[in-house]
Amino acid sequence: MEHKVICALVLVSMLAFSTLVETQSETCAMAPRERKNCGFPGVTAAQCTSKGCCFDDTVPGFPWCFTPKTIDVPSEDECEF
């Protein structure tokens, strides 16, 4: 019985830890309407990227220098039963 309790506690701990281990990543791939301005009028690609922002001047009417989108990346460790 004691081994089952220990095993259950280890499993619960691992599951709790794995939810905390999810990481976040950034991407510049998003719809133009999702872009949040990160630059100023006349900003160059070099100035934009040096601020950690995305630069894409191919879509008129939307910010060219914009904040990257944050996405959650689940951990690769999954408990299989």
PyMOL Python script that loads the backbone (N, CA, C, O; Angstrom):
from pymol import cmd

cmd.read_pdbstr("""\
ATOM      1  N   MET A   1       0.824  -1.192   0.000  1.00  0.00           N
ATOM      2  CA  MET A   1       0.000   0.000   0.000  1.00  0.00           C
ATOM      3  C   MET A   1       0.873   1.262   0.000  1.00  0.00           C
ATOM      4  O   MET A   1       0.555   2.242  -0.674  1.00  0.00           O
ATOM      5  N   GLU A   2       1.967   1.229   0.757  1.00  0.00           N
ATOM      6  CA  GLU A   2       2.841   2.397   0.860  1.00  0.00           C
ATOM      7  C   GLU A   2       3.442   2.763  -0.503  1.00  0.00           C
ATOM      8  O   GLU A   2       3.583   3.945  -0.816  1.00  0.00           O
ATOM      9  N   HIS A   3       3.791   1.771  -1.305  1.00  0.00           N
ATOM     10  CA  HIS A   3       4.373   2.029  -2.621  1.00  0.00           C
ATOM     11  C   HIS A   3       3.356   2.706  -3.535  1.00  0.00           C
ATOM     12  O   HIS A   3       3.727   3.565  -4.336  1.00  0.00           O
ATOM     13  N   LYS A   4       2.102   2.340  -3.430  1.00  0.00           N
ATOM     14  CA  LYS A   4       1.059   2.953  -4.254  1.00  0.00           C
ATOM     15  C   LYS A   4       0.883   4.421  -3.894  1.00  0.00           C
ATOM     16  O   LYS A   4       0.691   5.262  -4.772  1.00  0.00           O
ATOM     17  N   VAL A   5       0.948   4.730  -2.608  1.00  0.00           N
ATOM     18  CA  VAL A   5       0.809   6.114  -2.167  1.00  0.00           C
ATOM     19  C   VAL A   5       1.982   6.946  -2.690  1.00  0.00           C
ATOM     20  O   VAL A   5       1.789   8.052  -3.195  1.00  0.00           O
ATOM     21  N   ILE A   6       3.170   6.419  -2.568  1.00  0.00           N
ATOM     22  CA  ILE A   6       4.363   7.129  -3.050  1.00  0.00           C
ATOM     23  C   ILE A   6       4.276   7.335  -4.560  1.00  0.00           C
ATOM     24  O   ILE A   6       4.570   8.419  -5.062  1.00  0.00           O
ATOM     25  N   CYS A   7       3.878   6.305  -5.268  1.00  0.00           N
ATOM     26  CA  CYS A   7       3.740   6.393  -6.727  1.00  0.00           C
ATOM     27  C   CYS A   7       2.704   7.455  -7.097  1.00  0.00           C
ATOM     28  O   CYS A   7       2.926   8.250  -8.010  1.00  0.00           O
ATOM     29  N   ALA A   8       1.579   7.466  -6.392  1.00  0.00           N
ATOM     30  CA  ALA A   8       0.528   8.453  -6.671  1.00  0.00           C
ATOM     31  C   ALA A   8       1.038   9.866  -6.403  1.00  0.00           C
ATOM     32  O   ALA A   8       0.761  10.777  -7.184  1.00  0.00           O
ATOM     33  N   LEU A   9       1.774  10.063  -5.321  1.00  0.00           N
ATOM     34  CA  LEU A   9       2.330  11.386  -5.007  1.00  0.00           C
ATOM     35  C   LEU A   9       3.337  11.835  -6.059  1.00  0.00           C
ATOM     36  O   LEU A   9       3.366  13.003  -6.446  1.00  0.00           O
ATOM     37  N   VAL A  10       4.152  10.908  -6.511  1.00  0.00           N
ATOM     38  CA  VAL A  10       5.129  11.237  -7.555  1.00  0.00           C
ATOM     39  C   VAL A  10       4.401  11.631  -8.839  1.00  0.00           C
ATOM     40  O   VAL A  10       4.777  12.605  -9.491  1.00  0.00           O
ATOM     41  N   LEU A  11       3.370  10.887  -9.201  1.00  0.00           N
ATOM     42  CA  LEU A  11       2.602  11.197 -10.412  1.00  0.00           C
ATOM     43  C   LEU A  11       1.951  12.568 -10.319  1.00  0.00           C
ATOM     44  O   LEU A  11       2.012  13.354 -11.264  1.00  0.00           O
ATOM     45  N   VAL A  12       1.329  12.855  -9.183  1.00  0.00           N
ATOM     46  CA  VAL A  12       0.672  14.147  -9.002  1.00  0.00           C
ATOM     47  C   VAL A  12       1.703  15.272  -9.069  1.00  0.00           C
ATOM     48  O   VAL A  12       1.457  16.307  -9.688  1.00  0.00           O
ATOM     49  N   SER A  13       2.845  15.071  -8.441  1.00  0.00           N
ATOM     50  CA  SER A  13       3.904  16.083  -8.463  1.00  0.00           C
ATOM     51  C   SER A  13       4.404  16.321  -9.888  1.00  0.00           C
ATOM     52  O   SER A  13       4.616  17.465 -10.291  1.00  0.00           O
ATOM     53  N   MET A  14       4.589  15.257 -10.638  1.00  0.00           N
ATOM     54  CA  MET A  14       5.070  15.385 -12.012  1.00  0.00           C
ATOM     55  C   MET A  14       4.044  16.125 -12.873  1.00  0.00           C
ATOM     56  O   MET A  14       4.418  16.971 -13.686  1.00  0.00           O
ATOM     57  N   LEU A  15       2.767  15.818 -12.704  1.00  0.00           N
ATOM     58  CA  LEU A  15       1.732  16.499 -13.477  1.00  0.00           C
ATOM     59  C   LEU A  15       1.667  17.977 -13.116  1.00  0.00           C
ATOM     60  O   LEU A  15       1.531  18.828 -13.995  1.00  0.00           O
ATOM     61  N   ALA A  16       1.763  18.280 -11.838  1.00  0.00           N
ATOM     62  CA  ALA A  16       1.741  19.681 -11.408  1.00  0.00           C
ATOM     63  C   ALA A  16       2.943  20.413 -11.964  1.00  0.00           C
ATOM     64  O   ALA A  16       2.811  21.545 -12.430  1.00  0.00           O
ATOM     65  N   PHE A  17       4.102  19.801 -11.928  1.00  0.00           N
ATOM     66  CA  PHE A  17       5.317  20.430 -12.437  1.00  0.00           C
ATOM     67  C   PHE A  17       5.245  20.627 -13.944  1.00  0.00           C
ATOM     68  O   PHE A  17       5.689  21.657 -14.452  1.00  0.00           O
ATOM     69  N   SER A  18       4.699  19.665 -14.658  1.00  0.00           N
ATOM     70  CA  SER A  18       4.653  19.771 -16.116  1.00  0.00           C
ATOM     71  C   SER A  18       3.760  20.905 -16.567  1.00  0.00           C
ATOM     72  O   SER A  18       4.006  21.483 -17.626  1.00  0.00           O
ATOM     73  N   THR A  19       2.726  21.250 -15.804  1.00  0.00           N
ATOM     74  CA  THR A  19       1.890  22.385 -16.187  1.00  0.00           C
ATOM     75  C   THR A  19       2.635  23.694 -15.961  1.00  0.00           C
ATOM     76  O   THR A  19       2.365  24.687 -16.637  1.00  0.00           O
ATOM     77  N   LEU A  20       3.568  23.701 -15.017  1.00  0.00           N
ATOM     78  CA  LEU A  20       4.359  24.899 -14.770  1.00  0.00           C
ATOM     79  C   LEU A  20       5.489  25.037 -15.778  1.00  0.00           C
ATOM     80  O   LEU A  20       6.024  26.131 -15.960  1.00  0.00           O
ATOM     81  N   VAL A  21       5.856  23.952 -16.431  1.00  0.00           N
ATOM     82  CA  VAL A  21       6.996  23.946 -17.334  1.00  0.00           C
ATOM     83  C   VAL A  21       6.620  24.467 -18.722  1.00  0.00           C
ATOM     84  O   VAL A  21       7.501  24.678 -19.556  1.00  0.00           O
ATOM     85  N   GLU A  22       5.332  24.677 -18.981  1.00  0.00           N
ATOM     86  CA  GLU A  22       4.954  25.187 -20.288  1.00  0.00           C
ATOM     87  C   GLU A  22       5.734  26.469 -20.552  1.00  0.00           C
ATOM     88  O   GLU A  22       5.839  27.341 -19.690  1.00  0.00           O
ATOM     89  N   THR A  23       6.264  26.561 -21.734  1.00  0.00           N
ATOM     90  CA  THR A  23       7.052  27.736 -22.076  1.00  0.00           C
ATOM     91  C   THR A  23       6.273  28.604 -23.044  1.00  0.00           C
ATOM     92  O   THR A  23       5.264  28.190 -23.614  1.00  0.00           O
ATOM     93  N   GLN A  24       6.759  29.793 -23.209  1.00  0.00           N
ATOM     94  CA  GLN A  24       6.148  30.703 -24.164  1.00  0.00           C
ATOM     95  C   GLN A  24       7.156  31.006 -25.251  1.00  0.00           C
ATOM     96  O   GLN A  24       8.362  31.082 -25.015  1.00  0.00           O
ATOM     97  N   SER A  25       6.636  31.173 -26.428  1.00  0.00           N
ATOM     98  CA  SER A  25       7.471  31.490 -27.576  1.00  0.00           C
ATOM     99  C   SER A  25       6.833  32.675 -28.291  1.00  0.00           C
ATOM    100  O   SER A  25       5.660  32.978 -28.075  1.00  0.00           O
ATOM    101  N   GLU A  26       7.590  33.326 -29.120  1.00  0.00           N
ATOM    102  CA  GLU A  26       7.071  34.460 -29.870  1.00  0.00           C
ATOM    103  C   GLU A  26       7.129  34.169 -31.360  1.00  0.00           C
ATOM    104  O   GLU A  26       8.028  33.483 -31.849  1.00  0.00           O
ATOM    105  N   THR A  27       6.142  34.711 -32.068  1.00  0.00           N
ATOM    106  CA  THR A  27       6.092  34.537 -33.513  1.00  0.00           C
ATOM    107  C   THR A  27       5.657  35.842 -34.167  1.00  0.00           C
ATOM    108  O   THR A  27       4.905  36.626 -33.588  1.00  0.00           O
ATOM    109  N   CYS A  28       6.141  36.053 -35.371  1.00  0.00           N
ATOM    110  CA  CYS A  28       5.726  37.218 -36.148  1.00  0.00           C
ATOM    111  C   CYS A  28       4.588  36.862 -37.100  1.00  0.00           C
ATOM    112  O   CYS A  28       4.025  37.736 -37.760  1.00  0.00           O
ATOM    113  N   ALA A  29       4.254  35.570 -37.166  1.00  0.00           N
ATOM    114  CA  ALA A  29       3.194  35.115 -38.062  1.00  0.00           C
ATOM    115  C   ALA A  29       1.841  35.381 -37.406  1.00  0.00           C
ATOM    116  O   ALA A  29       1.456  34.703 -36.454  1.00  0.00           O
ATOM    117  N   MET A  30       1.131  36.370 -37.926  1.00  0.00           N
ATOM    118  CA  MET A  30      -0.197  36.708 -37.417  1.00  0.00           C
ATOM    119  C   MET A  30      -0.939  37.493 -38.474  1.00  0.00           C
ATOM    120  O   MET A  30      -0.341  38.011 -39.418  1.00  0.00           O
ATOM    121  N   ALA A  31      -2.239  37.576 -38.311  1.00  0.00           N
ATOM    122  CA  ALA A  31      -3.050  38.357 -39.239  1.00  0.00           C
ATOM    123  C   ALA A  31      -2.708  39.839 -39.073  1.00  0.00           C
ATOM    124  O   ALA A  31      -2.452  40.284 -37.955  1.00  0.00           O
ATOM    125  N   PRO A  32      -2.700  40.604 -40.156  1.00  0.00           N
ATOM    126  CA  PRO A  32      -2.369  42.025 -40.049  1.00  0.00           C
ATOM    127  C   PRO A  32      -3.213  42.779 -39.022  1.00  0.00           C
ATOM    128  O   PRO A  32      -2.711  43.691 -38.365  1.00  0.00           O
ATOM    129  N   ARG A  33      -4.485  42.413 -38.875  1.00  0.00           N
ATOM    130  CA  ARG A  33      -5.354  43.110 -37.925  1.00  0.00           C
ATOM    131  C   ARG A  33      -4.960  42.846 -36.464  1.00  0.00           C
ATOM    132  O   ARG A  33      -5.401  43.567 -35.569  1.00  0.00           O
ATOM    133  N   GLU A  34      -4.130  41.815 -36.215  1.00  0.00           N
ATOM    134  CA  GLU A  34      -3.671  41.502 -34.866  1.00  0.00           C
ATOM    135  C   GLU A  34      -2.426  42.297 -34.471  1.00  0.00           C
ATOM    136  O   GLU A  34      -2.016  42.269 -33.311  1.00  0.00           O
ATOM    137  N   ARG A  35      -1.833  42.995 -35.414  1.00  0.00           N
ATOM    138  CA  ARG A  35      -0.572  43.700 -35.161  1.00  0.00           C
ATOM    139  C   ARG A  35      -0.768  44.869 -34.199  1.00  0.00           C
ATOM    140  O   ARG A  35      -1.699  45.662 -34.338  1.00  0.00           O
ATOM    141  N   LYS A  36       0.137  44.955 -33.218  1.00  0.00           N
ATOM    142  CA  LYS A  36       0.171  46.080 -32.294  1.00  0.00           C
ATOM    143  C   LYS A  36       1.457  46.856 -32.561  1.00  0.00           C
ATOM    144  O   LYS A  36       2.554  46.301 -32.504  1.00  0.00           O
ATOM    145  N   ASN A  37       1.306  48.149 -32.853  1.00  0.00           N
ATOM    146  CA  ASN A  37       2.415  48.989 -33.265  1.00  0.00           C
ATOM    147  C   ASN A  37       3.552  48.969 -32.245  1.00  0.00           C
ATOM    148  O   ASN A  37       3.326  49.083 -31.041  1.00  0.00           O
ATOM    149  N   CYS A  38       4.760  48.825 -32.743  1.00  0.00           N
ATOM    150  CA  CYS A  38       5.957  48.764 -31.903  1.00  0.00           C
ATOM    151  C   CYS A  38       6.981  49.803 -32.351  1.00  0.00           C
ATOM    152  O   CYS A  38       8.052  49.922 -31.756  1.00  0.00           O
ATOM    153  N   GLY A  39       6.653  50.547 -33.391  1.00  0.00           N
ATOM    154  CA  GLY A  39       7.626  51.477 -33.951  1.00  0.00           C
ATOM    155  C   GLY A  39       7.111  52.904 -33.992  1.00  0.00           C
ATOM    156  O   GLY A  39       6.271  53.308 -33.187  1.00  0.00           O
ATOM    157  N   PHE A  40       7.623  53.637 -34.928  1.00  0.00           N
ATOM    158  CA  PHE A  40       7.276  55.039 -35.128  1.00  0.00           C
ATOM    159  C   PHE A  40       7.319  55.291 -36.631  1.00  0.00           C
ATOM    160  O   PHE A  40       7.902  54.497 -37.369  1.00  0.00           O
ATOM    161  N   PRO A  41       6.714  56.380 -37.098  1.00  0.00           N
ATOM    162  CA  PRO A  41       6.735  56.655 -38.536  1.00  0.00           C
ATOM    163  C   PRO A  41       8.173  56.725 -39.065  1.00  0.00           C
ATOM    164  O   PRO A  41       9.012  57.434 -38.510  1.00  0.00           O
ATOM    165  N   GLY A  42       8.441  55.998 -40.120  1.00  0.00           N
ATOM    166  CA  GLY A  42       9.755  55.990 -40.743  1.00  0.00           C
ATOM    167  C   GLY A  42      10.743  55.013 -40.125  1.00  0.00           C
ATOM    168  O   GLY A  42      11.920  55.026 -40.486  1.00  0.00           O
ATOM    169  N   VAL A  43      10.300  54.170 -39.207  1.00  0.00           N
ATOM    170  CA  VAL A  43      11.197  53.204 -38.566  1.00  0.00           C
ATOM    171  C   VAL A  43      11.764  52.261 -39.630  1.00  0.00           C
ATOM    172  O   VAL A  43      11.052  51.837 -40.541  1.00  0.00           O
ATOM    173  N   THR A  44      13.031  51.945 -39.504  1.00  0.00           N
ATOM    174  CA  THR A  44      13.662  51.010 -40.435  1.00  0.00           C
ATOM    175  C   THR A  44      13.557  49.587 -39.882  1.00  0.00           C
ATOM    176  O   THR A  44      13.255  49.388 -38.705  1.00  0.00           O
ATOM    177  N   ALA A  45      13.806  48.618 -40.734  1.00  0.00           N
ATOM    178  CA  ALA A  45      13.774  47.216 -40.306  1.00  0.00           C
ATOM    179  C   ALA A  45      14.807  46.969 -39.215  1.00  0.00           C
ATOM    180  O   ALA A  45      14.532  46.253 -38.252  1.00  0.00           O
ATOM    181  N   ALA A  46      15.983  47.550 -39.354  1.00  0.00           N
ATOM    182  CA  ALA A  46      17.043  47.354 -38.359  1.00  0.00           C
ATOM    183  C   ALA A  46      16.652  47.950 -37.011  1.00  0.00           C
ATOM    184  O   ALA A  46      16.868  47.330 -35.970  1.00  0.00           O
ATOM    185  N   GLN A  47      16.074  49.156 -37.028  1.00  0.00           N
ATOM    186  CA  GLN A  47      15.638  49.787 -35.780  1.00  0.00           C
ATOM    187  C   GLN A  47      14.545  48.960 -35.115  1.00  0.00           C
ATOM    188  O   GLN A  47      14.534  48.793 -33.895  1.00  0.00           O
ATOM    189  N   CYS A  48      13.641  48.451 -35.916  1.00  0.00           N
ATOM    190  CA  CYS A  48      12.516  47.666 -35.408  1.00  0.00           C
ATOM    191  C   CYS A  48      12.999  46.370 -34.762  1.00  0.00           C
ATOM    192  O   CYS A  48      12.633  46.061 -33.628  1.00  0.00           O
ATOM    193  N   THR A  49      13.812  45.623 -35.481  1.00  0.00           N
ATOM    194  CA  THR A  49      14.261  44.334 -34.958  1.00  0.00           C
ATOM    195  C   THR A  49      15.206  44.499 -33.776  1.00  0.00           C
ATOM    196  O   THR A  49      15.292  43.612 -32.927  1.00  0.00           O
ATOM    197  N   SER A  50      15.921  45.628 -33.707  1.00  0.00           N
ATOM    198  CA  SER A  50      16.802  45.848 -32.555  1.00  0.00           C
ATOM    199  C   SER A  50      16.001  46.060 -31.274  1.00  0.00           C
ATOM    200  O   SER A  50      16.525  45.880 -30.175  1.00  0.00           O
ATOM    201  N   LYS A  51      14.733  46.440 -31.414  1.00  0.00           N
ATOM    202  CA  LYS A  51      13.839  46.594 -30.256  1.00  0.00           C
ATOM    203  C   LYS A  51      13.156  45.275 -29.893  1.00  0.00           C
ATOM    204  O   LYS A  51      12.388  45.210 -28.933  1.00  0.00           O
ATOM    205  N   GLY A  52      13.443  44.218 -30.671  1.00  0.00           N
ATOM    206  CA  GLY A  52      12.808  42.925 -30.417  1.00  0.00           C
ATOM    207  C   GLY A  52      11.434  42.800 -31.056  1.00  0.00           C
ATOM    208  O   GLY A  52      10.631  41.954 -30.663  1.00  0.00           O
ATOM    209  N   CYS A  53      11.171  43.645 -32.036  1.00  0.00           N
ATOM    210  CA  CYS A  53       9.874  43.648 -32.713  1.00  0.00           C
ATOM    211  C   CYS A  53       9.979  42.997 -34.090  1.00  0.00           C
ATOM    212  O   CYS A  53      11.071  42.719 -34.584  1.00  0.00           O
ATOM    213  N   CYS A  54       8.832  42.766 -34.688  1.00  0.00           N
ATOM    214  CA  CYS A  54       8.753  42.180 -36.033  1.00  0.00           C
ATOM    215  C   CYS A  54       8.639  43.300 -37.052  1.00  0.00           C
ATOM    216  O   CYS A  54       8.082  44.357 -36.756  1.00  0.00           O
ATOM    217  N   PHE A  55       9.166  43.075 -38.256  1.00  0.00           N
ATOM    218  CA  PHE A  55       9.073  44.073 -39.325  1.00  0.00           C
ATOM    219  C   PHE A  55       8.565  43.398 -40.587  1.00  0.00           C
ATOM    220  O   PHE A  55       9.115  42.396 -41.043  1.00  0.00           O
ATOM    221  N   ASP A  56       7.487  43.978 -41.149  1.00  0.00           N
ATOM    222  CA  ASP A  56       6.916  43.484 -42.405  1.00  0.00           C
ATOM    223  C   ASP A  56       6.213  44.655 -43.074  1.00  0.00           C
ATOM    224  O   ASP A  56       5.144  45.078 -42.634  1.00  0.00           O
ATOM    225  N   ASP A  57       6.809  45.174 -44.129  1.00  0.00           N
ATOM    226  CA  ASP A  57       6.232  46.341 -44.799  1.00  0.00           C
ATOM    227  C   ASP A  57       5.438  45.976 -46.052  1.00  0.00           C
ATOM    228  O   ASP A  57       5.212  46.826 -46.913  1.00  0.00           O
ATOM    229  N   THR A  58       5.019  44.733 -46.155  1.00  0.00           N
ATOM    230  CA  THR A  58       4.296  44.287 -47.350  1.00  0.00           C
ATOM    231  C   THR A  58       2.783  44.457 -47.259  1.00  0.00           C
ATOM    232  O   THR A  58       2.082  44.240 -48.247  1.00  0.00           O
ATOM    233  N   VAL A  59       2.265  44.842 -46.088  1.00  0.00           N
ATOM    234  CA  VAL A  59       0.817  44.982 -45.928  1.00  0.00           C
ATOM    235  C   VAL A  59       0.493  46.447 -45.653  1.00  0.00           C
ATOM    236  O   VAL A  59       0.629  46.904 -44.518  1.00  0.00           O
ATOM    237  N   PRO A  60       0.063  47.193 -46.680  1.00  0.00           N
ATOM    238  CA  PRO A  60      -0.253  48.602 -46.483  1.00  0.00           C
ATOM    239  C   PRO A  60      -1.447  48.783 -45.537  1.00  0.00           C
ATOM    240  O   PRO A  60      -2.372  47.971 -45.516  1.00  0.00           O
ATOM    241  N   GLY A  61      -1.400  49.864 -44.758  1.00  0.00           N
ATOM    242  CA  GLY A  61      -2.511  50.188 -43.868  1.00  0.00           C
ATOM    243  C   GLY A  61      -2.424  49.537 -42.505  1.00  0.00           C
ATOM    244  O   GLY A  61      -3.308  49.743 -41.672  1.00  0.00           O
ATOM    245  N   PHE A  62      -1.390  48.762 -42.253  1.00  0.00           N
ATOM    246  CA  PHE A  62      -1.203  48.113 -40.960  1.00  0.00           C
ATOM    247  C   PHE A  62       0.219  48.397 -40.480  1.00  0.00           C
ATOM    248  O   PHE A  62       1.104  48.675 -41.289  1.00  0.00           O
ATOM    249  N   PRO A  63       0.442  48.327 -39.154  1.00  0.00           N
ATOM    250  CA  PRO A  63       1.797  48.605 -38.647  1.00  0.00           C
ATOM    251  C   PRO A  63       2.843  47.709 -39.310  1.00  0.00           C
ATOM    252  O   PRO A  63       2.647  46.504 -39.470  1.00  0.00           O
ATOM    253  N   TRP A  64       3.949  48.328 -39.688  1.00  0.00           N
ATOM    254  CA  TRP A  64       5.066  47.586 -40.276  1.00  0.00           C
ATOM    255  C   TRP A  64       5.979  47.032 -39.198  1.00  0.00           C
ATOM    256  O   TRP A  64       6.556  45.955 -39.350  1.00  0.00           O
ATOM    257  N   CYS A  65       6.104  47.774 -38.108  1.00  0.00           N
ATOM    258  CA  CYS A  65       6.907  47.351 -36.958  1.00  0.00           C
ATOM    259  C   CYS A  65       5.912  47.020 -35.854  1.00  0.00           C
ATOM    260  O   CYS A  65       5.205  47.898 -35.361  1.00  0.00           O
ATOM    261  N   PHE A  66       5.863  45.755 -35.472  1.00  0.00           N
ATOM    262  CA  PHE A  66       4.824  45.328 -34.526  1.00  0.00           C
ATOM    263  C   PHE A  66       5.351  44.323 -33.518  1.00  0.00           C
ATOM    264  O   PHE A  66       6.347  43.638 -33.747  1.00  0.00           O
ATOM    265  N   THR A  67       4.655  44.259 -32.402  1.00  0.00           N
ATOM    266  CA  THR A  67       5.026  43.379 -31.303  1.00  0.00           C
ATOM    267  C   THR A  67       4.776  41.924 -31.693  1.00  0.00           C
ATOM    268  O   THR A  67       3.716  41.610 -32.235  1.00  0.00           O
ATOM    269  N   PRO A  68       5.737  41.025 -31.426  1.00  0.00           N
ATOM    270  CA  PRO A  68       5.513  39.609 -31.740  1.00  0.00           C
ATOM    271  C   PRO A  68       4.384  39.036 -30.896  1.00  0.00           C
ATOM    272  O   PRO A  68       4.115  39.498 -29.787  1.00  0.00           O
ATOM    273  N   LYS A  69       3.745  38.041 -31.434  1.00  0.00           N
ATOM    274  CA  LYS A  69       2.649  37.366 -30.745  1.00  0.00           C
ATOM    275  C   LYS A  69       3.232  36.281 -29.840  1.00  0.00           C
ATOM    276  O   LYS A  69       4.090  35.507 -30.264  1.00  0.00           O
ATOM    277  N   THR A  70       2.766  36.231 -28.603  1.00  0.00           N
ATOM    278  CA  THR A  70       3.219  35.220 -27.653  1.00  0.00           C
ATOM    279  C   THR A  70       2.325  33.992 -27.756  1.00  0.00           C
ATOM    280  O   THR A  70       1.099  34.100 -27.724  1.00  0.00           O
ATOM    281  N   ILE A  71       2.945  32.829 -27.881  1.00  0.00           N
ATOM    282  CA  ILE A  71       2.191  31.581 -27.948  1.00  0.00           C
ATOM    283  C   ILE A  71       2.708  30.638 -26.867  1.00  0.00           C
ATOM    284  O   ILE A  71       3.900  30.625 -26.558  1.00  0.00           O
ATOM    285  N   ASP A  72       1.809  29.857 -26.302  1.00  0.00           N
ATOM    286  CA  ASP A  72       2.182  28.860 -25.306  1.00  0.00           C
ATOM    287  C   ASP A  72       2.629  27.587 -26.009  1.00  0.00           C
ATOM    288  O   ASP A  72       1.973  27.111 -26.935  1.00  0.00           O
ATOM    289  N   VAL A  73       3.741  27.051 -25.562  1.00  0.00           N
ATOM    290  CA  VAL A  73       4.275  25.809 -26.114  1.00  0.00           C
ATOM    291  C   VAL A  73       4.216  24.766 -25.002  1.00  0.00           C
ATOM    292  O   VAL A  73       4.952  24.877 -24.022  1.00  0.00           O
ATOM    293  N   PRO A  74       3.356  23.754 -25.132  1.00  0.00           N
ATOM    294  CA  PRO A  74       3.254  22.755 -24.083  1.00  0.00           C
ATOM    295  C   PRO A  74       4.559  21.946 -23.958  1.00  0.00           C
ATOM    296  O   PRO A  74       5.296  21.768 -24.928  1.00  0.00           O
ATOM    297  N   SER A  75       4.812  21.474 -22.756  1.00  0.00           N
ATOM    298  CA  SER A  75       6.022  20.669 -22.556  1.00  0.00           C
ATOM    299  C   SER A  75       5.902  19.366 -23.323  1.00  0.00           C
ATOM    300  O   SER A  75       4.801  18.894 -23.607  1.00  0.00           O
ATOM    301  N   GLU A  76       7.045  18.796 -23.653  1.00  0.00           N
ATOM    302  CA  GLU A  76       7.054  17.554 -24.433  1.00  0.00           C
ATOM    303  C   GLU A  76       6.845  16.329 -23.560  1.00  0.00           C
ATOM    304  O   GLU A  76       6.512  15.257 -24.067  1.00  0.00           O
ATOM    305  N   ASP A  77       7.035  16.473 -22.257  1.00  0.00           N
ATOM    306  CA  ASP A  77       6.880  15.336 -21.357  1.00  0.00           C
ATOM    307  C   ASP A  77       5.405  15.140 -21.048  1.00  0.00           C
ATOM    308  O   ASP A  77       4.776  15.990 -20.418  1.00  0.00           O
ATOM    309  N   GLU A  78       4.871  14.041 -21.483  1.00  0.00           N
ATOM    310  CA  GLU A  78       3.485  13.724 -21.199  1.00  0.00           C
ATOM    311  C   GLU A  78       3.427  12.367 -20.540  1.00  0.00           C
ATOM    312  O   GLU A  78       4.147  11.440 -20.911  1.00  0.00           O
ATOM    313  N   CYS A  79       2.572  12.271 -19.576  1.00  0.00           N
ATOM    314  CA  CYS A  79       2.405  11.003 -18.856  1.00  0.00           C
ATOM    315  C   CYS A  79       1.426  10.128 -19.639  1.00  0.00           C
ATOM    316  O   CYS A  79       0.286  10.528 -19.877  1.00  0.00           O
ATOM    317  N   GLU A  80       1.856   8.970 -20.027  1.00  0.00           N
ATOM    318  CA  GLU A  80       0.990   8.057 -20.773  1.00  0.00           C
ATOM    319  C   GLU A  80       0.586   6.894 -19.884  1.00  0.00           C
ATOM    320  O   GLU A  80       1.424   6.268 -19.235  1.00  0.00           O
ATOM    321  N   PHE A  81      -0.676   6.624 -19.866  1.00  0.00           N
ATOM    322  CA  PHE A  81      -1.181   5.505 -19.067  1.00  0.00           C
ATOM    323  C   PHE A  81      -1.587   4.384 -19.961  1.00  0.00           C
ATOM    324  O   PHE A  81      -2.040   3.345 -19.481  1.00  0.00           O
TER     325      PHE A  81
END
""", "prot")
cmd.dss("prot")
cmd.show_as("cartoon", "prot")
cmd.util.cbc("prot")
cmd.orient("prot")
